[in-house]
Amino acid sequence: MRCVIGQSKPVRPTAIVVEDDDIQREMLVLLLEQSNFEVLQCADAETAALALKARHPSLVVTDINLVGKMDGVDLAHFAQQQNTNMRIIVISGRPLPRPLPPGAKFLTKPVFPTALLAEAGQ
């Protein structure tokens, strides 16, 4: 946790969770919030891309299969272009359809909380 002089409370890292299944998205959000992340949630990659530009998160967690024109692999590449130091975790119940950007991690569903938090740096 970082502290900034002059602020009354510690700055929490920001994560974006991208999952089109409401229940799975909410479970990921709760896990990250309990691990001290401020979490933005998106149901599609296009919305997440806008949030990436506006908020500059330290972590993106995305499913591969999403509604819309972009999938999670496309979003992972976009996220890395925005910030090469950002942690990127891509999850799916299926094999990767194509390579992820360097440094991005792939976790298979079901995702174990300890594995997700280890990759998230918590």
Backbone hydrogen bonds in HBPLUS format (Angstrom, degrees):
<---DONOR---> <-ACCEPTOR-->    atom                        ^
c    i                          cat <-CA-CA->   ^        H-A-AA   ^      H-
h    n   atom  resd res      DA  || num        DHA   H-A  angle D-A-AA Bond
n    s   type  num  typ     dist DA aas  dist angle  dist       angle   num
A0011-VAL N   A0002-ARG O   3.09 MM   9  5.60 143.7  2.22 140.5 150.1     1
A0007-GLN N   A0004-VAL O   3.11 MM   3  5.80 156.9  2.17 141.5 141.8     2
A0038-GLU N   A0013-PRO O   2.82 MM  25  6.09 165.5  1.84 156.9 162.0     3
A0058-SER N   A0014-THR O   2.90 MM  44  5.72 148.6  2.00 146.3 153.1     4
A0015-ALA N   A0038-GLU O   2.84 MM  23  6.20 156.0  1.90 161.4 167.1     5
A0040-LEU N   A0015-ALA O   2.85 MM  25  6.25 163.5  1.88 161.1 166.1     6
A0016-ILE N   A0059-LEU O   2.92 MM  43  6.37 149.4  2.02 143.8 152.5     7
A0061-VAL N   A0016-ILE O   2.85 MM  45  6.22 166.6  1.87 166.5 169.7     8
A0017-VAL N   A0040-LEU O   2.89 MM  23  6.29 161.8  1.92 164.5 170.2     9
A0042-CYS N   A0017-VAL O   2.83 MM  25  6.15 160.7  1.87 167.4 169.2    10
A0018-VAL N   A0061-VAL O   2.76 MM  43  6.17 160.6  1.80 160.4 166.0    11
A0063-ASP N   A0018-VAL O   2.98 MM  45  6.33 151.9  2.06 164.8 172.7    12
A0019-GLU N   A0042-CYS O   3.07 MM  23  6.56 151.9  2.15 165.1 163.8    13
A0025-ARG N   A0021-ASP O   2.88 MM   4  6.03 163.9  1.91 162.1 167.6    14
A0026-GLU N   A0022-ASP O   2.95 MM   4  6.09 161.6  1.99 146.6 151.6    15
A0027-MET N   A0023-ILE O   3.05 MM   4  6.29 153.5  2.13 147.1 154.0    16
A0028-LEU N   A0024-GLN O   3.07 MM   4  6.34 160.8  2.11 151.1 155.4    17
A0029-VAL N   A0025-ARG O   2.91 MM   4  6.14 160.8  1.94 154.0 159.9    18
A0030-LEU N   A0026-GLU O   2.93 MM   4  6.10 166.2  1.95 150.1 153.3    19
A0031-LEU N   A0027-MET O   3.08 MM   4  6.23 161.2  2.12 146.7 151.8    20
A0032-LEU N   A0028-LEU O   3.03 MM   4  6.25 165.2  2.05 152.3 155.8    21
A0033-GLU N   A0029-VAL O   2.82 MM   4  6.00 160.1  1.86 155.6 161.9    22
A0034-GLN N   A0030-LEU O   2.96 MM   4  6.07 156.5  2.02 147.5 153.2    23
A0035-SER N   A0032-LEU O   3.00 MM   3  4.90 138.9  2.17  94.2 106.8    24
A0037-PHE N   A0032-LEU O   3.03 MM   5  5.50 161.2  2.07 146.2 144.9    25
A0036-ASN N   A0033-GLU O   3.09 MM   3  5.18 149.4  2.19 112.6 111.5    26
A0048-ALA N   A0044-ASP O   3.22 MM   4  6.46 156.9  2.28 142.3 149.2    27
A0049-ALA N   A0045-ALA O   2.80 MM   4  6.02 148.9  1.90 149.1 156.9    28
A0050-LEU N   A0046-GLU O   3.28 MM   4  6.60 152.8  2.36 142.3 148.0    29
A0051-ALA N   A0047-THR O   3.05 MM   4  6.38 155.6  2.11 146.9 154.0    30
A0052-LEU N   A0048-ALA O   2.79 MM   4  6.05 148.8  1.89 149.7 158.7    31
A0053-LYS N   A0049-ALA O   3.21 MM   4  6.48 152.9  2.29 143.4 148.9    32
A0054-ALA N   A0050-LEU O   3.13 MM   4  6.37 149.7  2.23 144.1 152.5    33
A0055-ARG N   A0051-ALA O   2.83 MM   4  5.75 162.5  1.86 156.9 160.0    34
A0056-HIS N   A0052-LEU O   3.30 MM   4  5.34 154.2  2.37 126.1 132.2    35
A0087-ARG N   A0058-SER O   3.00 MM  29  6.17 167.6  2.01 147.6 144.0    36
A0060-VAL N   A0087-ARG O   2.90 MM  27  6.37 146.8  2.02 151.9 162.6    37
A0089-ILE N   A0060-VAL O   2.83 MM  29  6.19 165.1  1.85 165.1 170.1    38
A0062-THR N   A0089-ILE O   2.89 MM  27  6.39 159.5  1.93 162.1 168.8    39
A0091-ILE N   A0062-THR O   2.80 MM  29  6.12 158.4  1.85 149.6 155.5    40
A0064-ILE N   A0091-ILE O   3.10 MM  27  6.31 126.2  2.40 164.3 167.8    41
A0072-GLY N   A0064-ILE O   2.81 MM   8  3.91 169.9  1.82 123.2 125.7    42
A0075-LEU N   A0071-ASP O   3.01 MM   4  6.31 158.5  2.06 149.9 156.6    43
A0076-ALA N   A0072-GLY O   2.88 MM   4  6.06 148.8  1.98 139.2 147.5    44
A0077-HIS N   A0073-VAL O   3.10 MM   4  6.42 158.2  2.15 151.2 155.5    45
A0078-PHE N   A0074-ASP O   2.97 MM   4  6.26 158.8  2.02 149.7 156.2    46
A0079-ALA N   A0075-LEU O   2.77 MM   4  5.95 161.5  1.80 154.1 159.0    47
A0080-GLN N   A0076-ALA O   3.04 MM   4  6.25 157.7  2.09 145.9 151.3    48
A0081-GLN N   A0077-HIS O   3.11 MM   4  6.35 148.8  2.21 143.2 151.4    49
A0082-GLN N   A0078-PHE O   3.12 MM   4  6.46 138.9  2.29 143.1 154.2    50
A0082-GLN N   A0079-ALA O   3.09 MM   3  5.11 127.0  2.38  94.9 108.9    51
A0083-ASN N   A0079-ALA O   3.07 MM   4  6.39 147.0  2.18 147.6 156.4    52
A0086-MET N   A0083-ASN O   3.21 MM   3  5.52 165.9  2.23 111.9 116.2    53
A0105-LYS N   A0088-ILE O   2.88 MM  17  6.25 168.3  1.90 158.7 160.5    54
A0090-VAL N   A0105-LYS O   2.79 MM  15  6.12 170.3  1.80 164.9 166.9    55
A0107-LEU N   A0090-VAL O   2.90 MM  17  6.28 158.4  1.94 156.2 162.7    56
A0092-SER N   A0107-LEU O   3.20 MM  15  6.79 143.9  2.34 152.3 162.5    57
A0109-LYS N   A0092-SER O   2.86 MM  17  5.43 149.4  1.96 118.6 123.0    58
A0104-ALA N   A0101-PRO O   3.16 MM   3  5.77 164.5  2.18 135.8 140.1    59
A0115-ALA N   A0112-PHE O   2.98 MM   3  5.34 120.7  2.35 108.5 123.3    60
A0116-LEU N   A0112-PHE O   3.05 MM   4  6.37 162.1  2.08 160.8 166.4    61
A0117-LEU N   A0113-PRO O   2.94 MM   4  6.10 169.7  1.95 156.5 159.2    62
A0118-ALA N   A0114-THR O   2.95 MM   4  6.00 149.0  2.05 139.7 148.3    63
A0119-GLU N   A0115-ALA O   3.11 MM   4  6.32 158.7  2.16 147.2 151.8    64
A0120-ALA N   A0116-LEU O   2.86 MM   4  6.05 139.2  2.03 142.6 155.4    65
A0122-GLN N   A0117-LEU O   2.85 MM   5  5.14 161.3  1.89 161.8 158.3    66
A0121-GLY N   A0118-ALA O   3.30 MM   3  5.30 152.9  2.37  96.1 104.0    67
